[in-house]
Amino acid sequence: MKLFARLACSALLIGAAPLAADNHDPAATVEAEAERTARVAQQLWEMAELGYLETQSSGLLQSELAGEGFNITGGIAEIPTAFVAEWGEGGPVIAILAEMDALPGINQSASATRDPVDGKHAGHACGHNLFGAGSLTAAIAVKRWLEATGTPGRIRLYGTPAEEGGSGKVYMTRAGMFDDVDVAIHWHADDENSAAARTSLANRSAKFRFTGISAHAAGAPERGRSALDGAEAMNMMANMLHEHMPQDARMHYVITSGGNAPNVVPDFAEVFYYVRHPDPEGVEQIWTRLENAARGAAMGTGTEVEWEVIHGNNPLLVNETLAKVMDQKLRVVGGVEYDAE
C-alpha cells in the first residue's frame, strides 16, 4: 500500500521533474505517512464492512481527508457510503479511487496463516483495506505537492463502495460524478508490481427466485411443487450450457435458499448467478440462454420464476498512455523484494 501511494502520487505528476530533483518530493511525504497508512489499513481490516454498508469505513476515510483540508461531499449518487474529497482549484482534475468493502462469508485474523475469527461474517480477502489506505495517502501526498508548489489542479479521492458485486461506481458514473475528471487511477493489491494495460471481463449477475407449493413430503407429496426442484433443474441446464460457451467465458452460481427441512416441500428457492465474458455482447448472448433455462426449469417443475439483476459492468477501458507513465514510475520506486521472513 505504501508502494502504491508512492507510485500513484508520482505518476500523477506527469509534467513534473524527476522525484529526486523535486524539493517537494511526494514520495517522501508517503514515507512520512507510513504510520497513518498502516493504521488506517488495519482499521479498515477490522471493520470489514460489506458493500453499501461501509458506514464506519467511509467515515474513517472522510475524517482523515477532512483533517488534511479536503472538501468532503458525502452521500453522492444517492449512495450513503459514497463520497468525494477534493482539494485545489483550476488545472486538470485527477481522481484516485478508494475501495473499502469486504467480502461476505470469509474472515481472517491479522496472521500469515489461516486463522478465522469466530463470529465474524466478512473479511478483506481482496485487500480493499489496503486499497482504501494506499489511495488515502496518495491523495494527501499529491495535495501537499500542489499546495507547496502552487501548481494549478485538483486532486480528488472518490470513496467508491460496493466493488464486490455491487457496482457502486456504475451508479456514480450514471450520476455524472466523473464527468469533469481528466484522469482516474485505480489499483489493486497483488503479489507483484505491474502497470500492464490489462482490461477486465464484462459481467452481469442476478438472483433467480423460484416459487412453488409447499406440502408435507411424506403425507401429501403429490400436492407439492418444489421450488428447489426448479432451482436444481435450472442449475442442471446451466451446467450443460458450460460445454457450449466460449472458452474465455465464465458462469458460476450458488444456491442462497433451498428450504428448511427435508420433509417439507419448499415453496421458495433462490439461486445467484454470475456470467462473465470479455465482450458485453458475449455476456448478453449467454445471459439470454440462462434466462431460457430458468423459464424451462419452472415450466418443467410446475413452479414460477422471476429474477432480479443485481449488477452489471462493462470491461475496464484501458488508458495505455497513463499505463506507460505508471510503468516508468514503478521502475523509479522499485519492485517488491522477498526474503525468507
RAFEN-V616810 format. One record per residue. N is the residue number from 0. RES is the residue in three letters. SS is DSSP state (~ for helix, > for strand, _ for the rest). Layout:
# RAFEN-V616810
n;res;ss
N;RES;SS
N;RES;SS
This chain:
# RAFEN-V616810
n;res;ss
0;MET;_
1;LYS;~
2;LEU;~
3;PHE;~
4;ALA;~
5;ARG;~
6;LEU;~
7;ALA;~
8;CYS;~
9;SER;~
10;ALA;~
11;LEU;~
12;LEU;_
13;ILE;_
14;GLY;_
15;ALA;_
16;ALA;_
17;PRO;_
18;LEU;~
19;ALA;~
20;ALA;~
21;ASP;_
22;ASN;_
23;HIS;_
24;ASP;_
25;PRO;~
26;ALA;~
27;ALA;~
28;THR;~
29;VAL;~
30;GLU;~
31;ALA;~
32;GLU;_
33;ALA;~
34;GLU;~
35;ARG;~
36;THR;~
37;ALA;~
38;ARG;~
39;VAL;~
40;ALA;~
41;GLN;~
42;GLN;~
43;LEU;~
44;TRP;~
45;GLU;~
46;MET;~
47;ALA;_
48;GLU;_
49;LEU;_
50;GLY;_
51;TYR;_
52;LEU;_
53;GLU;_
54;THR;~
55;GLN;~
56;SER;~
57;SER;~
58;GLY;~
59;LEU;~
60;LEU;~
61;GLN;~
62;SER;~
63;GLU;~
64;LEU;~
65;ALA;~
66;GLY;~
67;GLU;_
68;GLY;_
69;PHE;_
70;ASN;>
71;ILE;>
72;THR;>
73;GLY;>
74;GLY;_
75;ILE;~
76;ALA;~
77;GLU;~
78;ILE;_
79;PRO;_
80;THR;_
81;ALA;_
82;PHE;>
83;VAL;>
84;ALA;>
85;GLU;>
86;TRP;>
87;GLY;>
88;GLU;>
89;GLY;_
90;GLY;_
91;PRO;_
92;VAL;>
93;ILE;>
94;ALA;>
95;ILE;>
96;LEU;>
97;ALA;>
98;GLU;_
99;MET;_
100;ASP;_
101;ALA;_
102;LEU;>
103;PRO;>
104;GLY;_
105;ILE;_
106;ASN;_
107;GLN;_
108;SER;_
109;ALA;_
110;SER;_
111;ALA;_
112;THR;_
113;ARG;_
114;ASP;_
115;PRO;_
116;VAL;_
117;ASP;_
118;GLY;_
119;LYS;_
120;HIS;_
121;ALA;>
122;GLY;>
123;HIS;_
124;ALA;_
125;CYS;_
126;GLY;_
127;HIS;~
128;ASN;~
129;LEU;~
130;PHE;~
131;GLY;~
132;ALA;~
133;GLY;~
134;SER;~
135;LEU;~
136;THR;~
137;ALA;~
138;ALA;~
139;ILE;~
140;ALA;~
141;VAL;~
142;LYS;~
143;ARG;~
144;TRP;~
145;LEU;~
146;GLU;~
147;ALA;~
148;THR;~
149;GLY;_
150;THR;_
151;PRO;_
152;GLY;>
153;ARG;>
154;ILE;>
155;ARG;>
156;LEU;>
157;TYR;>
158;GLY;>
159;THR;_
160;PRO;_
161;ALA;_
162;GLU;_
163;GLU;_
164;GLY;_
165;GLY;_
166;SER;_
167;GLY;~
168;LYS;~
169;VAL;~
170;TYR;~
171;MET;~
172;THR;~
173;ARG;~
174;ALA;_
175;GLY;_
176;MET;_
177;PHE;_
178;ASP;_
179;ASP;_
180;VAL;_
181;ASP;_
182;VAL;>
183;ALA;>
184;ILE;>
185;HIS;_
186;TRP;_
187;HIS;_
188;ALA;_
189;ASP;_
190;ASP;_
191;GLU;_
192;ASN;_
193;SER;_
194;ALA;_
195;ALA;_
196;ALA;_
197;ARG;_
198;THR;_
199;SER;_
200;LEU;_
201;ALA;>
202;ASN;>
203;ARG;>
204;SER;>
205;ALA;>
206;LYS;>
207;PHE;>
208;ARG;>
209;PHE;>
210;THR;>
211;GLY;_
212;ILE;>
213;SER;_
214;ALA;>
215;HIS;>
216;ALA;_
217;ALA;_
218;GLY;_
219;ALA;_
220;PRO;~
221;GLU;~
222;ARG;~
223;GLY;_
224;ARG;>
225;SER;_
226;ALA;~
227;LEU;~
228;ASP;~
229;GLY;~
230;ALA;~
231;GLU;~
232;ALA;~
233;MET;~
234;ASN;~
235;MET;~
236;MET;~
237;ALA;~
238;ASN;~
239;MET;~
240;LEU;~
241;HIS;~
242;GLU;~
243;HIS;~
244;MET;_
245;PRO;_
246;GLN;_
247;ASP;_
248;ALA;_
249;ARG;>
250;MET;>
251;HIS;>
252;TYR;>
253;VAL;>
254;ILE;>
255;THR;>
256;SER;>
257;GLY;_
258;GLY;_
259;ASN;_
260;ALA;_
261;PRO;_
262;ASN;_
263;VAL;>
264;VAL;>
265;PRO;_
266;ASP;_
267;PHE;>
268;ALA;>
269;GLU;>
270;VAL;>
271;PHE;>
272;TYR;>
273;TYR;>
274;VAL;>
275;ARG;>
276;HIS;>
277;PRO;_
278;ASP;_
279;PRO;~
280;GLU;~
281;GLY;~
282;VAL;~
283;GLU;~
284;GLN;~
285;ILE;~
286;TRP;~
287;THR;~
288;ARG;~
289;LEU;~
290;GLU;~
291;ASN;~
292;ALA;~
293;ALA;~
294;ARG;~
295;GLY;~
296;ALA;~
297;ALA;~
298;MET;~
299;GLY;~
300;THR;~
301;GLY;_
302;THR;_
303;GLU;>
304;VAL;>
305;GLU;>
306;TRP;>
307;GLU;>
308;VAL;>
309;ILE;>
310;HIS;>
311;GLY;>
312;ASN;>
313;ASN;_
314;PRO;_
315;LEU;_
316;LEU;_
317;VAL;_
318;ASN;_
319;GLU;~
320;THR;~
321;LEU;~
322;ALA;~
323;LYS;~
324;VAL;~
325;MET;~
326;ASP;~
327;GLN;~
328;LYS;~
329;LEU;~
330;ARG;~
331;VAL;~
332;VAL;~
333;GLY;_
334;GLY;_
335;VAL;_
336;GLU;_
337;TYR;_
338;ASP;_
339;ALA;_
340;GLU;_
